[in-house]
Amino acid sequence: MSHHTYKHIELTGTSQQGLEEAINSAIAKASESLHGMRWFEVTETRGHIEHGRVAHWQVTLKIGFTLD
């Protein structure tokens, strides 16, 4: 059995389209400089309201990655 040690960071992704796109944009941006990402956990969901409608989604995530 292999053992892993993980580090995690917190990021906030945003999107005008929805929650899934906000999550995917945060993970895609993190993947540009992090390697070994293994899991994520949504810790907070927020939105911006304009003219009585949701205009922008904000999703805060913890992203776990393995250490070398």
N, C-alpha and C positions, 0 to 999 in steps of 0.2 A: 504494500500500500504506500503510495507516495503522500508526502505531507507538503502542504503549501502554506506560505505566509502571505497574507494579503495586506496591502495598504489601500486606503480609500481616500478619495477626494470628494468635494461637494461642488457641483456645477448647477447653473440655471440655464436651461434652454428656453428659447422663445419662438413663437410662431403666431401668425395671423390665422392659420388654417385649423389648428387643433392641438390637442394634447400629444398625440402620437408624433406629429411632426416636430413639436418642441423637444420631445425626448430624443428623437432621431438626430436632430440638429446638434444637441449637446454631445451625444455620443460620437457623431461624425467629427466634430471639431476636436474633441479630446483624442480621437484616434490619430490625429495628425502629429501629436507629440508623445503620446503614451502607447506602450505596447503591453501585451499581456492582460488586457481588460477581460474580466470574467463575468461580472454581474453588475446589476444596478438596482437601486431601490428608490422609488419615488418618495420623497419626504415632505414635499409641500407642493400645492397647486394653487396658483393665483391667476387672476385675469385683470385686464384693463377694460373699463367700460366707457364707451363713447356713444352718445345719443341713445341711451337705453339699450345698447346691444354690446355683446362681447366683441372687443376690437382686437385683443391680443392676449394670448395665453403665455404663462410663465410657469415652468415646471422645474422644481429643484430636485436634483438627484444626488445620491451617493453612488459613486462608481468605484468598484473594487477591482484591483489588478494585482497580479502576482509579482513578487520581487524576484530579481535575478539571483 
